Amino acid sequence: MTVVIDSAFDPVPSLGRETDVRVASAAEVEAAPVRAILVSGEGDLPELELSREALAAAGFTAAKNQTLLLPGAPLRVLVGIGGGLESAAALRDAVAAFTRAAHESSALAIDLSGVIGSELSAADASLAATEGALLARYRYDALKSEPKTVALETLVLGVSDADAADAREGVQRAVILARTAGIARDLANTPPRHLSAEKFAEVIERVAPDFGLEVEVFDRAALIELGCGGLLGVNAGSIEEPRMIKVSYRPADAEGHLALIGKGIMYDSGGISLKPSNAMHAAMKFDMMGAAAVFSSMTALRELGSTTAVTGWLMCTDNMPSGSATKLGDVLTIRGGKTVEVKNTDAEGRLVMADGLVLATEEAQRPDAIVDIATLTGAAMMALGTRTAAMLANNDSVAAQLQAAADTTDENIWRFPLDHRYRDQLKSNTADLSNIGGQYAGVILAGLFLNEFVDGLPWGHLDIAGTMQAESDDLWRSVGSTGFGARLLAEFAVAFEAPAGA
């Protein structure tokens, strides 16, 4: 049976949506039809006709991110900030809460002049506020016949004249980063029937030149010639061709070279080691979020002025069971010759990533560091839940730079030890390695496996399995794909410094 998909379907609809974000005076914010009023949990109230007792009677205590709509013209939305806004992350959350509370409004305004000061610069405040609004209003409705989300057409940020120039810089950066996250969310939210590995490559070839990126696509024949046995082995059960997509950013007078490897399993059934048919199985369209994060992060590099050369390797296929699928006990030969015994076909992400890692080490201009990102292990989710990703690294400088980027974007990560005492669990009686180890330490074992293929280069690994999706709207995290890692990798690449001795 042939299933026809609308050839006009666009997997990145957010690229066509723009919000006019303006820096203005406090007076212009006062005149806006819908505006936020930040209210702390103690001290004097802003100029309101209501007392704290009246607000409490309405259920509003000014707890963090609590909202209350005051009807009238203009519509005012009270947003609780608890004891105060101590960070850009707190402001991002508060503006996201305002945006969700005013979900029927296409034009929003907020006065930031009261929060700009010693703790928050004008640039940081405007960046956080813009990201909070744009990320919170994101919606994936490309396949809905009657979309109900109201687009955010205008966002007005009030600042003093002295802070206006810095605020505009923050807005400009935020718009780029929010668009970056939107691209990643769009790609991951797209159903697998609409976004195969082949279609993903076509989308990237179409979009990449607009952002100063070069693209090279490798089909099955090219992958055979390259000896990418990991990617080919995972693809063996599918009727869809695999694709390896190499994306390059090459600024003039580049300072340093960074390689990013993204897991792009367009749909993961588990292969012969079939997943149970539950909610997590249904979420496996998100298993390509690593590749989506790598590509979307690279779309920001030119506009953010990155001087680091970046090469992205997107390792793309679905993982399906069939008569031709890789079987338990089969041995795959990774690029470079190392052999891997497949003891579980649902531990497939590390197999496709291994080919990409080896290819990155073989480039004529060896990268100063390699970072991979993947929805890799359920163990990461079990350990850290759905708001924090796991990070492993063989280099403290790479780990510190990833942590700094995560702190900037409020995409939380936690470093696990790369504990080589567990390495023996990856031994195989048949091949050089097994693709899984024992029952415990799954995050660490996956990291140890990947570390086998980086040829001693400085390397970091992000396991985003737990953070790949939001089951409901949560402040600036919209339901569906979170786009986790896209903004983080963009910030990491822009600020990247080659580790000493690299």
C-alpha positions in Angstrom: 0.0 0.0 0.0 1.3 3.4 -0.9 0.5 6.2 1.6 0.5 9.7 0.0 1.7 12.6 2.1 1.0 16.2 1.2 4.1 17.2 -0.7 3.4 20.8 0.2 3.6 20.1 3.9 6.2 22.3 5.6 7.9 20.7 8.6 9.2 24.1 9.8 6.1 26.4 9.8 7.5 28.6 12.6 10.0 30.1 10.2 7.0 32.0 8.6 5.8 33.5 11.9 7.3 36.7 13.2 6.6 38.8 16.2 7.3 42.5 16.2 9.2 43.0 19.5 9.7 46.7 20.3 11.6 48.5 23.0 9.6 51.5 24.2 9.0 53.9 27.0 7.0 53.1 30.2 4.3 55.4 29.0 3.8 53.4 25.8 3.5 50.2 28.0 0.8 52.0 30.1 -1.2 52.7 26.9 -1.0 49.1 25.6 -4.3 47.1 25.5 -2.8 44.2 27.5 0.0 44.6 30.0 1.7 42.7 32.8 2.1 44.1 36.3 4.8 42.3 38.4 3.7 41.9 42.0 6.0 40.8 44.8 4.8 38.9 47.8 5.7 41.5 50.3 6.3 45.3 50.5 4.3 48.0 48.7 1.9 47.1 45.9 2.2 48.7 42.5 -0.4 51.4 41.8 -3.5 49.3 42.1 -7.0 50.1 43.3 -7.0 46.8 45.2 -5.5 45.9 48.6 -3.5 42.8 49.4 -6.5 41.6 51.3 -8.7 42.0 48.2 -6.2 40.2 46.0 -5.9 37.4 48.6 -9.7 37.1 48.6 -9.5 36.5 44.8 -6.9 33.8 45.4 -3.9 35.9 44.4 -1.0 35.8 46.9 1.8 36.9 44.4 3.4 33.5 44.6 6.0 33.0 41.8 4.3 32.8 38.4 0.8 33.1 39.8 -1.5 35.2 37.6 -4.7 37.2 38.0 -6.5 39.0 35.2 -8.1 42.3 36.1 -10.8 43.0 33.5 -11.1 46.4 31.9 -9.4 48.5 29.3 -6.5 48.1 29.4 -6.5 44.4 30.5 -4.0 44.1 33.3 -2.5 40.8 34.2 -1.0 40.6 37.7 2.1 38.2 37.8 3.4 37.1 41.1 7.2 37.2 41.6 7.4 35.9 45.1 10.3 37.4 46.9 11.6 39.1 43.7 13.2 38.4 40.4 16.7 37.1 41.3 17.7 35.9 37.9 17.0 36.1 34.1 15.5 32.6 34.4 12.9 33.9 36.9 12.0 36.8 34.6 11.7 34.4 31.7 9.3 32.3 33.7 7.3 35.3 34.8 6.8 36.7 31.3 5.9 33.2 30.1 3.2 33.0 32.8 1.9 36.4 31.7 1.8 35.3 28.1 -0.1 32.1 28.9 -2.6 34.0 31.1 -3.2 36.4 28.2 -3.5 33.6 25.6 -6.3 35.3 23.7 -4.3 38.5 23.1 -2.1 39.2 20.1 -0.4 42.2 21.5 1.3 42.2 25.0 3.4 44.7 26.9 5.5 44.7 30.1 7.5 47.4 31.8 11.0 46.2 32.6 12.4 49.4 34.0 11.7 48.2 37.6 13.7 45.0 37.2 16.7 46.4 35.4 19.5 47.1 37.8 22.4 45.5 39.6 21.0 42.0 39.3 19.8 42.2 35.7 21.2 44.3 32.9 18.9 45.8 30.3 20.2 43.3 27.7 19.7 40.3 29.9 16.3 41.4 31.1 15.0 42.1 27.6 16.5 38.8 26.3 14.8 36.8 29.0 11.4 38.6 28.7 11.4 38.2 24.9 12.3 34.5 25.1 9.7 33.9 27.7 6.9 35.4 25.6 8.0 33.9 22.2 8.7 30.4 23.6 5.4 30.3 25.6 3.3 31.4 22.7 4.8 28.7 20.4 2.3 26.2 19.1 2.5 23.2 16.8 -0.7 23.4 14.7 0.6 22.5 11.2 -1.8 19.6 10.9 -4.8 21.1 12.6 -7.6 22.1 10.2 -8.7 24.9 12.6 -5.8 26.2 14.7 -7.0 27.9 17.8 -3.8 29.5 19.2 -3.7 33.3 18.8 -0.4 34.4 17.3 1.7 36.9 19.2 2.0 39.8 16.8 3.4 42.5 19.0 5.4 42.5 22.2 6.3 45.9 23.8 9.1 46.1 26.4 9.3 49.3 28.5 12.7 50.6 29.5 14.4 53.9 30.2 16.0 55.9 27.4 19.4 55.2 28.9 18.8 51.4 28.7 17.1 51.3 25.2 20.2 50.5 23.1 21.2 47.6 25.4 17.6 46.4 25.5 17.4 46.3 21.8 20.6 44.1 21.6 18.9 41.7 24.1 15.8 41.6 22.0 17.7 40.9 18.8 19.5 37.9 20.4 16.3 36.6 22.0 14.5 36.6 18.7 17.3 34.5 17.1 17.4 32.0 19.9 13.6 31.7 20.1 13.5 31.0 16.4 16.2 28.4 16.9 14.1 26.6 19.5 11.1 26.9 17.3 12.8 25.2 14.4 13.8 22.3 16.7 10.3 22.0 18.1 8.8 22.0 14.7 11.0 19.3 13.4 10.5 17.1 16.5 6.8 17.6 16.6 6.3 16.5 13.0 4.9 13.0 12.8 7.3 10.4 11.5 5.2 9.7 8.4 5.7 13.3 7.4 9.4 13.5 8.3 11.5 10.6 7.2 15.3 10.8 7.2 15.1 11.5 3.5 12.6 14.3 4.0 14.6 15.7 6.9 17.6 16.0 4.6 15.5 17.8 1.9 14.3 20.3 4.5 17.8 21.0 5.7 19.1 21.5 2.1 16.3 24.0 1.5 16.6 25.9 4.8 20.3 25.9 5.5 21.6 28.3 2.8 19.4 31.1 4.4 21.6 30.9 7.5 25.0 30.7 5.8 25.3 26.9 6.2 26.6 24.4 3.7 25.1 20.9 3.5 26.3 17.5 2.2 23.9 14.6 2.3 24.9 10.9 2.3 22.5 8.3 1.1 22.6 4.5 1.7 25.1 3.9 -1.1 27.4 6.6 0.2 27.1 5.2 3.8 28.0 1.8 2.5 31.1 3.2 0.9 32.0 5.0 4.1 31.6 1.9 6.1 29.0 3.4 8.5 27.9 0.0 9.9 26.2 1.5 12.9 23.7 3.7 11.0 23.2 1.0 8.3 22.6 -1.7 10.9 19.9 0.3 12.7 18.3 1.1 9.3 18.3 -2.6 8.2 14.7 -3.2 9.2 13.2 -0.1 7.5 11.8 0.5 4.1 13.0 4.1 4.4 16.6 5.0 3.4 18.9 6.4 6.0 20.6 9.7 5.7 23.7 11.2 7.2 23.5 15.0 6.9 26.7 17.0 7.3 26.1 20.7 8.0 29.0 23.1 8.0 29.4 26.7 9.3 32.6 28.3 8.2 33.1 31.9 9.3 35.9 34.0 7.9 39.0 33.8 10.0 37.5 31.1 12.2 38.9 30.7 15.7 38.7 27.0 16.6 36.6 24.1 15.3 33.7 22.4 17.0 32.0 19.2 16.0 28.4 18.5 17.0 26.8 15.0 16.6 23.1 14.6 16.7 21.0 11.4 17.1 18.3 11.4 14.4 16.1 8.4 15.0 13.1 9.6 13.1 10.9 7.0 14.9 12.1 4.4 17.3 10.0 1.2 17.6 12.9 -0.5 19.4 13.5 -2.8 16.4 13.5 -6.5 17.2 13.7 -5.5 20.9 10.2 -4.0 20.4 9.1 -1.3 22.9 5.8 -1.8 24.7 2.9 0.0 23.2 2.5 2.8 25.8 2.8 6.6 26.0 6.6 6.5 25.7 6.4 4.5 22.5 4.0 7.0 21.1 6.5 9.8 21.9 9.2 8.2 19.8 8.8 10.7 17.0 10.9 12.8 19.4 13.8 10.4 19.2 15.4 12.7 16.5 15.6 15.7 18.8 19.3 15.5 19.1 19.7 16.0 15.3 17.0 18.7 15.4 18.9 20.5 18.2 22.2 20.4 16.3 20.8 21.7 13.1 18.6 24.4 14.6 21.4 25.6 16.9 23.6 26.1 13.8 21.0 28.3 12.2 21.8 30.9 14.9 25.6 31.0 14.5 26.0 33.6 11.7 23.5 36.1 13.2 25.0 35.7 16.7 28.5 36.4 15.3 30.1 33.1 16.1 33.8 32.9 15.2 34.0 29.2 15.8 33.8 26.8 12.8 31.2 24.2 13.5 30.5 20.9 11.7 27.2 19.1 12.5 26.8 15.4 11.8 23.1 14.3 11.8 22.7 10.6 11.9 19.2 9.8 10.7 17.1 6.7 10.2 14.1 5.1 11.8 14.5 1.9 13.8 11.9 -0.7 12.7 11.3 -4.5 13.1 11.1 -6.6 9.9 12.5 -9.7 8.4 15.6 -7.8 7.4 16.2 -6.0 10.8 19.3 -6.4 12.8 19.0 -9.3 15.2 20.2 -9.7 18.8 23.7 -11.2 18.5 24.5 -9.6 15.2 27.8 -7.8 14.9 28.1 -4.4 13.3 31.3 -2.8 12.1 31.4 0.9 12.9 33.3 3.4 10.7 37.0 2.9 11.4 36.7 -0.8 12.0 35.6 -1.3 15.6 33.0 -4.1 15.9 30.0 -4.0 18.2 27.8 -6.9 19.2 24.1 -5.9 19.3 22.6 -7.3 22.5 19.6 -4.9 22.4 18.3 -3.3 19.3 16.6 -0.6 21.3 20.0 0.7 22.3 20.4 2.0 18.8 21.2 5.6 19.3 24.8 4.9 20.4 25.3 2.8 17.2 24.4 5.6 14.8 26.3 8.2 16.9 29.4 6.1 16.9 29.8 6.5 13.1 29.3 10.2 13.4 31.9 10.5 16.2 34.5 8.6 14.2 33.9 10.7 11.1 34.3 13.9 13.1 37.7 12.8 14.4 38.8 12.1 10.8 38.2 15.6 9.4 41.3 17.2 7.9 40.9 20.0 10.4 40.5 18.0 13.6 37.9 19.6 15.9 39.1 21.1 19.1 36.2 19.4 20.8 33.2 17.1 20.1 29.8 17.4 21.7 27.0 14.9 21.0 23.4 15.2 21.9 20.8 12.4 22.0 17.6 11.2 23.5 19.7 8.2 24.6 18.6 6.4 27.8 15.5 5.9 29.9 18.0 5.8 32.8 18.6 9.5 32.4 14.9 10.1 32.9 14.7 7.8 35.9 17.7 9.5 37.5 16.9 13.2 36.8 13.2 13.4 35.7 11.9 15.5 32.9 13.5 18.9 33.7 17.2 18.1 33.8 19.4 16.4 31.2 22.4 14.2 31.9 25.9 15.4 30.9 29.1 13.4 30.7 32.5 14.5 29.5 36.1 13.4 29.3 37.3 17.0 29.6 36.5 19.5 32.4 36.7 22.5 30.2 34.1 21.2 27.8 31.9 20.2 30.8 32.3 23.7 32.3 31.4 25.4 29.0 28.3 23.2 28.5 27.2 24.0 32.1 27.7 27.7 31.5 25.5 27.6 28.4 22.9 25.6 30.2 22.8 28.2 33.0 22.3 30.9 30.4 19.4 29.2 28.7 17.8 27.6 31.9 18.1 24.2 30.2 19.2 22.3 33.2 22.0 19.7 33.0 23.7 17.6 35.6 27.2 16.0 35.2 27.5 12.3 35.7 30.9 10.7 36.3 32.6 9.0 33.3 33.4 6.1 35.6 35.7 3.7 33.8 35.3 1.0 36.5 32.1 0.1 34.6 33.9 -0.3 31.2 34.2 -4.1 31.6 30.4 -4.4 31.3 30.7 -3.4 27.7 33.0 -6.4 26.8 31.8 -8.9 24.2 32.8 -12.5 23.6 32.3 -12.0 19.9 33.2 -8.4 19.1 35.2 -5.5 20.4 32.3 -4.1 22.3 28.7 -4.8 23.3 26.1 -2.0 22.8 24.7 -2.4 26.3 26.2 -3.3 29.7 24.6 -4.5 32.9 21.3 -3.6 34.6 22.5 -0.5 36.4 24.4 2.7 35.6 22.8 3.0 32.2 23.7 6.7 31.7 27.3 6.1 32.5 27.6 2.9 30.3 26.1 4.8 27.3 28.7 7.5 27.9 31.5 5.0 28.2 30.4 3.4 24.9 30.4 6.7 23.0 33.8 7.7 24.5 35.3 4.7 22.7 34.9 6.5 19.4 36.2 10.0 20.1 39.9 9.1 19.6 40.9 10.9 22.8 39.6 14.3 21.7 37.9 16.6 24.3 34.3 15.4 24.3 31.0 16.1 26.0 27.7 14.2 25.8 24.1 15.4 26.5 21.5 12.8 27.2 18.1 14.6 26.7 15.8 11.6 26.9 14.0 13.0 29.9 13.8 16.6 28.7 12.6 15.9 25.1 9.0 16.7 25.7 6.5 18.5 27.9 3.2 16.7 28.4 1.4 19.9 29.1 2.1 23.7 28.8 4.6 24.6 31.5 5.7 28.3 31.5 7.9 28.7 28.4 7.9 25.0 27.7 5.0 24.4 25.3 3.3 21.0 25.1 5.1 18.6 22.8 8.8 18.9 21.9 10.7 21.3 24.2 13.4 21.9 21.7 15.8 21.2 24.6 19.4 21.8 23.6 19.0 24.0 20.6 19.5 27.3 22.5 22.1 25.6 24.7 24.2 24.5 21.8 24.0 27.8 20.1 25.2 29.6 23.3 27.9 27.0 23.7 29.2 27.4 20.2 29.2 31.2 20.3 31.2 31.3 23.5 33.4 28.2 22.8 37.0 28.2 23.7 39.3 25.4 22.7 40.4 23.3 25.8 44.0 23.7 26.7 46.1 21.2 24.8 43.4 20.5 22.2 
